[in-house]
Amino acid sequence: MTQTYDLIVRGGEVANHAGRGMADVGVRDGRIVFIGDLSRASAGETVDASGLTVLPGVIDTQVHFREPGLEWKEDLETGSRAAALGGVVAVFEMPNTNPNTTDPDTLADKLARARDRMWTDHAFYVGGTHANADHLNELERLPGCCGVKVFMGASTGDLLIADDDGVRQVLSNVRRRATFHSEDEYRLAERRELARTGDWTSHPEVRDAQSAIQSTERLVRLARETGARIHVLHVSTAQEIEFLARHRDVATVEVTPQHLTIDGDEAYARLKAFAQMNPPIRNRPHIDGLWRGVRQGVVDVLGSDHAPHTLEEKARPYPASPSGMPGVQTLVPVMLTHVAEGRMTLERFIDLTSAGAQRVFGTAGKGRMAEGYDADLTIVDLKARRTITHDQQASRCGWTPFDGFEARGWPMATIVRGRQVMRDGQLLGTAHGRPVRFMETLSAGRG
């Protein structure tokens, strides 16, 4: 009797936990039910993956989609549109919107806004504050919440816990892994006078490497005091990699494609405000240190830190220009280029973009291409050579720091829970993203 499926992805090279080899992927009810030879099976829909490589769906665990309150920069629809076009199946969105996401009502509002508007699956961070610290154990268990986010150094928005007592209070109340922007606000405040008007090369002087390592050392100490688990976002210094390698029992690590790729010694002169983000783009010794962390397994996940601002905002002279850059649409081609050029293996790319998110955040049914998991697939052409341009970007900001970047590898299709969302650079159907579920909160409901 012929087997039937809702969807079969045929004829591609499959890369997953079993290695790399030719196989088909069969999907029913939004989940993977078979990987292997399906040449005799039929399906309601077939995706031809001939000449392409089928990967577990890429999860971007750090994006800022700016809604509500900052929609002139981005919103949930445009940000997720960029994600889907970039081969990303799910995103975790940050709380520094207006209002901040710090209570059940603001989280519920984001989930309502996302329904049938976001092209990808999604979850939202709750921002940790002095005011809500005692309630974070309840907030982090709400459906659709990926965890608690704390800013130890001021960035875009007004969420900030700079003091040890405040961080300690957060860590004493959370039960899931808490996520941190780790820069020392006290040192940043002392160094703001070092900013030279109109000179972006002073940005990494104001927010120097010591600001980052000093904060991360404090954070790890507080995590040990409280018995908490921490996740350090957008690590940007070689010193932090060396330090965090000694504290893997409590700390997990994220790096961004920007910090792995863009060299501050040339980028600030060339890109000006387009190279400005927090923590800063740094120079080659730090880039080399981050790559050591990738090679040695210190780094757990890749996040884009997609944080768009308009061209008009970026045109302001430093330091009036805001920090942040888009990245969710370019994560896959930029990192596949590093794969093509031998800096990392395809297997390590998979580990950092799907399995890593599952390990760090405990996603339920996501982060692995295996029987029983959500049918989330990122289909790529490893042989493609294309140039990244401003014009390609679906983000409302309409620019990218990677304009002119010659990519070797390109996302060709995005499949979310068995639905084709993107194929050959075109979005398909209607937005149907749903909240991501997490192992530690399954009893709280499906969202």
C-alpha positions as CSV (number, residue, x, y, z in Angstrom):
1,M,0.0,0.0,0.0
2,T,1.4,3.4,-1.0
3,Q,2.3,5.7,1.9
4,T,0.8,9.1,1.8
5,Y,2.0,12.3,3.4
6,D,0.9,15.9,3.6
7,L,4.3,17.0,2.3
8,I,7.4,15.3,1.0
9,V,10.7,17.2,0.5
10,R,12.4,15.1,-2.2
11,G,15.8,14.6,-3.7
12,G,17.9,16.8,-1.4
13,E,21.0,16.2,0.6
14,V,19.8,16.0,4.2
15,A,22.1,17.2,7.0
16,N,21.2,16.3,10.6
17,H,22.2,14.3,13.6
18,A,22.8,11.3,11.4
19,G,25.3,13.1,9.2
20,R,24.9,14.1,5.5
21,G,23.3,12.1,2.8
22,M,20.6,11.9,0.1
23,A,17.2,11.4,1.6
24,D,13.5,12.5,1.5
25,V,11.6,14.0,4.4
26,G,8.0,13.0,5.0
27,V,5.6,15.3,6.9
28,R,2.2,14.7,8.4
29,D,0.2,17.1,10.6
30,G,3.1,19.6,10.7
31,R,5.6,17.0,12.1
32,I,8.4,14.9,10.5
33,V,7.3,11.3,10.4
34,F,10.0,9.7,8.2
35,I,13.4,10.5,6.8
36,G,14.7,8.2,4.1
37,D,13.7,6.9,0.7
38,L,10.1,8.0,-0.2
39,S,10.3,7.4,-3.9
40,R,7.2,5.2,-3.8
41,A,5.2,7.5,-1.5
42,S,2.8,10.2,-2.5
43,A,1.9,13.5,-0.9
44,G,-0.5,16.3,-1.2
45,E,2.4,18.6,-1.8
46,T,6.0,18.0,-2.9
47,V,9.1,20.2,-2.6
48,D,11.8,19.5,-5.1
49,A,15.1,19.8,-3.2
50,S,17.3,18.5,-6.0
51,G,20.8,20.0,-5.9
52,L,20.0,21.6,-2.5
53,T,20.8,20.8,1.1
54,V,18.0,20.4,3.7
55,L,18.9,21.6,7.2
56,P,17.0,21.7,10.5
57,G,15.1,24.9,10.6
58,V,17.3,27.9,11.7
59,I,16.2,29.5,15.0
60,D,17.3,33.1,15.7
61,T,17.2,33.5,19.4
62,Q,17.8,37.3,19.5
63,V,15.8,39.8,17.5
64,H,14.3,43.2,18.1
65,F,11.2,43.7,16.0
66,R,10.3,47.0,17.7
67,E,6.5,46.5,18.1
68,P,4.7,48.0,19.9
69,G,5.7,51.6,20.0
70,L,8.6,51.8,17.5
71,E,7.0,50.6,14.4
72,W,8.6,53.2,12.2
73,K,11.8,51.1,12.6
74,E,10.2,47.6,12.3
75,D,7.2,45.6,13.2
76,L,6.4,42.0,13.8
77,E,5.2,41.4,10.2
78,T,8.1,43.1,8.5
79,G,10.7,41.6,10.8
80,S,9.3,38.1,10.5
81,R,9.1,38.6,6.7
82,A,12.8,39.3,6.7
83,A,13.4,36.2,8.9
84,A,11.4,33.9,6.6
85,L,13.2,35.2,3.5
86,G,16.5,34.6,5.3
87,G,15.7,30.9,5.9
88,V,14.8,31.4,9.6
89,V,11.8,29.4,11.0
90,A,11.5,30.9,14.5
91,V,12.6,34.0,16.3
92,F,12.9,35.0,20.0
93,E,12.0,38.7,20.3
94,M,13.3,41.2,22.8
95,P,11.4,43.2,25.5
96,N,12.7,46.7,24.9
97,T,9.6,47.9,23.1
98,N,7.2,50.7,24.1
99,P,5.8,49.7,26.5
100,N,8.4,47.3,27.7
101,T,7.4,43.6,27.9
102,T,7.5,43.2,31.7
103,D,4.2,41.8,32.8
104,P,1.4,39.4,31.7
105,D,-0.6,42.0,29.8
106,T,2.3,43.3,27.7
107,L,3.4,39.7,26.8
108,A,-0.2,38.8,25.9
109,D,-0.4,41.9,23.7
110,K,2.6,40.8,21.7
111,L,1.3,37.3,21.3
112,A,-2.0,38.7,20.0
113,R,-0.3,41.1,17.6
114,A,1.8,38.2,16.3
115,R,-1.0,35.8,15.5
116,D,-1.5,35.5,11.8
117,R,0.8,38.4,11.2
118,M,4.2,36.8,11.8
119,W,5.6,34.5,9.1
120,T,7.7,32.5,11.5
121,D,7.1,30.9,14.8
122,H,8.0,33.1,17.7
123,A,8.5,33.6,21.4
124,F,9.0,36.7,23.5
125,Y,11.4,37.6,26.3
126,V,10.1,39.2,29.5
127,G,12.3,42.1,30.6
128,G,13.7,41.9,34.1
129,T,13.4,45.0,36.2
130,H,13.8,46.1,39.8
131,A,10.0,46.3,40.0
132,N,9.1,42.9,38.7
133,A,12.1,40.8,39.9
134,D,10.1,39.1,42.7
135,H,7.5,37.9,40.1
136,L,9.8,36.6,37.4
137,N,9.3,33.0,38.4
138,E,5.6,33.4,37.3
139,L,6.3,35.5,34.3
140,E,8.9,33.2,32.8
141,R,6.4,30.4,32.8
142,L,3.8,32.1,30.8
143,P,3.0,30.5,27.4
144,G,5.0,32.2,24.6
145,C,7.8,33.4,26.9
146,C,11.3,32.2,26.0
147,G,12.8,33.5,29.2
148,V,13.9,36.6,31.1
149,K,16.2,39.3,29.6
150,V,18.2,41.7,31.6
151,F,20.2,44.7,30.4
152,M,23.2,45.3,32.7
153,G,24.4,48.1,30.4
154,A,22.1,50.7,28.9
155,S,21.3,50.1,25.2
156,T,18.2,51.0,23.1
157,G,15.3,51.6,25.4
158,D,15.1,52.1,29.2
159,L,15.4,48.6,30.6
160,L,18.4,48.5,32.9
161,I,19.6,46.7,36.1
162,A,23.1,47.9,36.7
163,D,23.6,47.0,40.3
164,D,24.7,43.7,41.8
165,D,21.7,43.6,44.2
166,G,19.3,44.0,41.4
167,V,20.9,41.3,39.3
168,R,21.1,39.0,42.4
169,Q,17.4,39.6,43.0
170,V,16.6,38.5,39.4
171,L,18.7,35.4,39.6
172,S,17.3,34.4,42.9
173,N,13.8,34.4,41.4
174,V,14.2,32.9,38.0
175,R,14.1,29.1,37.5
176,R,14.8,29.0,33.7
177,R,18.0,30.2,32.2
178,A,18.2,34.0,32.4
179,T,19.6,36.0,29.4
180,F,21.9,39.0,29.8
181,H,23.2,42.0,27.8
182,S,26.5,42.1,29.7
183,E,28.2,45.5,29.7
184,D,29.1,47.3,33.0
185,E,26.9,50.4,33.2
186,Y,29.1,52.1,35.8
187,R,32.1,51.9,33.5
188,L,30.1,53.0,30.5
189,A,28.9,56.1,32.4
190,E,32.5,57.0,33.3
191,R,33.6,56.6,29.6
192,R,30.8,58.4,27.8
193,E,32.9,61.6,27.7
194,L,35.4,59.7,25.4
195,A,32.8,59.9,22.6
196,R,34.1,62.1,19.8
197,T,31.3,63.9,17.9
198,G,31.0,62.5,14.4
199,D,33.7,59.9,15.0
200,W,32.4,56.3,15.1
201,T,35.9,54.9,15.8
202,S,35.4,56.2,19.4
203,H,32.5,53.8,19.9
204,P,34.6,50.8,20.9
205,E,36.6,53.2,23.1
206,V,33.5,54.3,25.0
207,R,32.2,50.7,25.3
208,D,35.6,49.1,25.6
209,A,36.4,45.4,26.1
210,Q,36.9,45.9,29.8
211,S,33.3,47.1,30.1
212,A,32.2,43.7,28.8
213,I,34.5,41.4,30.6
214,Q,34.0,43.3,33.9
215,S,30.3,42.8,33.6
216,T,30.5,39.2,32.6
217,E,32.8,38.4,35.6
218,R,30.3,40.0,37.9
219,L,27.4,38.1,36.3
220,V,29.1,34.7,36.7
221,R,29.9,35.4,40.3
222,L,26.3,36.3,41.0
223,A,25.1,33.2,39.1
224,R,27.2,31.0,41.3
225,E,26.0,32.8,44.5
226,T,22.4,32.2,43.6
227,G,22.7,28.8,41.9
228,A,21.2,30.3,38.7
229,R,21.8,29.5,35.0
230,I,22.8,32.4,32.7
231,H,23.0,33.0,28.9
232,V,25.4,35.7,27.8
233,L,24.3,37.5,24.7
234,H,26.4,38.9,21.8
235,V,29.8,38.1,23.4
236,S,32.2,40.4,21.7
237,T,35.6,40.0,23.3
238,A,38.4,37.4,23.3
239,Q,38.7,37.7,27.1
240,E,35.1,36.8,27.7
241,I,35.5,33.6,25.6
242,E,38.5,32.6,27.7
243,F,36.7,33.4,30.9
244,L,33.4,31.7,30.0
245,A,35.2,28.6,28.9
246,R,36.0,28.1,32.6
247,H,32.4,28.5,33.7
248,R,30.4,26.3,31.3
249,D,28.5,24.7,34.2
250,V,26.5,27.9,34.7
251,A,26.9,30.0,31.5
252,T,26.0,29.5,27.9
253,V,27.3,31.8,25.1
254,E,25.9,33.6,22.1
255,V,27.9,35.3,19.3
256,T,26.6,37.2,16.3
257,P,27.5,37.0,12.6
258,Q,28.5,40.7,12.8
259,H,31.0,40.2,15.6
260,L,32.5,37.2,13.7
261,T,32.7,39.0,10.3
262,I,33.0,42.8,10.5
263,D,36.5,44.2,11.5
264,G,36.1,47.4,13.4
265,D,39.6,48.6,12.3
266,E,38.1,49.3,8.9
267,A,34.4,49.2,9.3
268,Y,33.8,52.4,11.3
269,A,35.5,54.5,8.6
270,R,33.6,52.6,5.8
271,L,30.2,52.1,7.4
272,K,30.0,54.8,10.0
273,A,26.7,54.4,11.9
274,F,25.9,51.2,10.0
275,A,28.7,49.6,12.0
276,Q,27.4,50.9,15.4
277,M,25.9,48.4,17.8
278,N,26.1,47.4,21.4
279,P,28.4,45.8,22.4
280,P,30.6,47.3,19.6
281,I,32.1,45.7,16.6
282,R,35.7,45.1,17.6
283,N,39.0,44.4,15.9
284,R,40.8,41.3,14.6
285,P,42.2,40.0,17.9
286,H,38.7,39.9,19.3
287,I,37.3,38.3,16.1
288,D,40.0,35.7,16.3
289,G,39.0,35.0,20.0
290,L,35.4,34.6,19.0
291,W,36.3,32.1,16.3
292,R,38.4,30.2,18.8
293,G,35.2,30.0,20.9
294,V,33.3,28.6,17.9
295,R,36.0,26.0,17.2
296,Q,36.4,24.9,20.8
297,G,32.7,24.6,21.5
298,V,32.5,27.5,23.9
299,V,29.8,29.2,21.8
300,D,26.4,27.7,22.0
301,V,24.2,29.7,19.6
302,L,24.3,32.2,16.9
303,G,21.9,35.1,17.2
304,S,21.5,38.0,14.8
305,D,20.7,40.7,17.3
306,H,18.5,42.1,14.5
307,A,18.0,45.7,15.8
308,P,17.0,48.0,13.0
309,H,17.0,51.8,12.9
310,T,16.0,54.1,10.1
311,L,18.4,55.7,7.6
312,E,17.4,59.1,9.0
313,E,18.3,58.0,12.6
314,K,21.6,56.5,11.5
315,A,22.4,59.7,9.7
316,R,22.8,61.6,13.0
317,P,26.4,62.3,14.0
318,Y,28.0,60.0,16.6
319,P,27.1,59.6,19.5
320,A,23.5,60.8,18.6
321,S,23.2,58.0,16.1
322,P,21.5,55.0,17.7
323,S,23.2,51.6,18.1
324,G,21.9,48.5,16.3
325,M,21.8,46.9,12.9
326,P,19.5,44.5,11.1
327,G,20.7,40.9,10.7
328,V,17.9,38.3,10.7
329,Q,17.8,38.1,6.9
330,T,21.6,37.8,6.4
331,L,22.5,35.4,9.2
332,V,22.2,32.3,7.0
333,P,24.1,33.5,3.9
334,V,26.9,35.2,5.9
335,M,27.5,32.1,8.0
336,L,27.3,29.7,5.1
337,T,30.0,31.8,3.5
338,H,32.2,31.1,6.6
339,V,31.3,27.4,6.1
340,A,32.3,27.6,2.4
341,E,35.6,29.3,3.3
342,G,36.5,26.7,5.9
343,R,36.1,28.6,9.1
344,M,33.5,26.2,10.4
345,T,31.8,23.0,9.2
346,L,28.2,22.8,8.1
347,E,27.6,20.5,11.1
348,R,28.8,23.2,13.4
349,F,26.5,25.7,11.7
350,I,23.6,23.4,12.4
351,D,24.6,23.0,16.0
352,L,24.7,26.8,16.5
353,T,21.4,27.6,14.7
354,S,19.1,24.8,15.7
355,A,20.4,22.3,18.2
356,G,22.0,25.1,20.3
357,A,18.7,26.8,20.7
358,Q,17.1,23.6,21.8
359,R,19.9,23.0,24.4
360,V,20.0,26.5,25.8
361,F,16.3,27.3,25.8
362,G,14.7,23.9,25.9
363,T,12.4,24.3,22.9
364,A,9.7,21.6,22.7
365,G,9.6,19.8,19.3
366,K,12.0,22.3,17.7
367,G,15.7,22.4,17.0
368,R,16.2,19.0,15.4
369,M,15.3,17.3,12.1
370,A,14.1,14.0,13.5
371,E,10.9,11.9,13.6
372,G,8.3,13.5,15.9
373,Y,9.7,17.0,15.7
374,D,8.1,20.0,14.1
375,A,8.7,20.0,10.3
376,D,10.9,23.0,10.4
377,L,13.4,23.0,7.5
378,T,15.8,25.5,6.1
379,I,16.7,24.5,2.5
380,V,19.9,26.0,1.2
381,D,22.0,26.1,-2.0
382,L,25.6,25.6,-0.8
383,K,26.9,26.3,-4.3
384,A,25.1,29.6,-4.8
385,R,27.1,32.8,-5.1
386,R,25.1,36.0,-4.6
387,T,25.7,39.5,-3.4
388,I,23.9,40.8,-0.4
389,T,22.4,44.3,-1.1
390,H,20.3,46.9,0.6
391,D,17.6,46.4,-1.9
392,Q,17.0,42.8,-1.0
393,Q,16.2,43.6,2.7
394,A,12.6,43.1,3.8
395,S,13.2,44.9,7.0
396,R,11.5,48.3,7.2
397,C,14.8,50.0,7.8
398,G,15.9,49.0,4.2
399,W,19.6,48.6,4.8
400,T,22.2,46.1,5.9
401,P,25.9,46.4,7.1
402,F,26.6,43.5,4.7
403,D,25.7,45.5,1.5
404,G,28.2,44.2,-1.2
405,F,29.1,41.1,0.7
406,E,29.7,38.2,-1.6
407,A,27.9,35.2,-0.1
408,R,28.7,31.6,-0.9
409,G,25.5,29.8,0.1
410,W,21.9,31.0,0.1
411,P,18.6,30.1,1.6
412,M,16.2,28.8,-1.0
413,A,13.2,27.7,1.0
414,T,11.8,28.0,4.5
415,I,9.3,25.4,5.8
416,V,7.6,26.1,9.2
417,R,5.7,23.1,10.7
418,G,5.2,21.6,7.3
419,R,4.1,24.8,5.6
420,Q,6.2,26.3,2.8
421,V,6.7,29.9,3.9
422,M,9.4,31.0,1.4
423,R,10.6,29.5,-1.9
424,D,13.2,31.1,-4.2
425,G,13.0,34.5,-2.6
426,Q,9.2,34.7,-2.5
427,L,6.9,34.4,0.4
428,L,4.1,31.9,0.0
429,G,0.5,31.8,1.3
430,T,-0.3,33.9,4.4
431,A,1.4,34.5,7.7
432,H,0.7,31.6,10.1
433,G,3.4,31.8,12.8
434,R,2.6,30.3,16.2
435,P,4.2,30.6,19.7
436,V,7.1,28.3,20.3
437,R,6.7,25.9,23.2
438,F,9.3,25.1,25.9
439,M,10.0,22.0,27.9
440,E,10.1,23.8,31.2
441,T,6.7,25.4,30.7
442,L,4.6,22.8,28.9
443,S,2.3,22.5,31.9
444,A,1.5,26.3,31.5
445,G,-0.4,25.6,28.2
446,R,0.3,25.5,24.5
447,G,-0.2,29.3,23.9
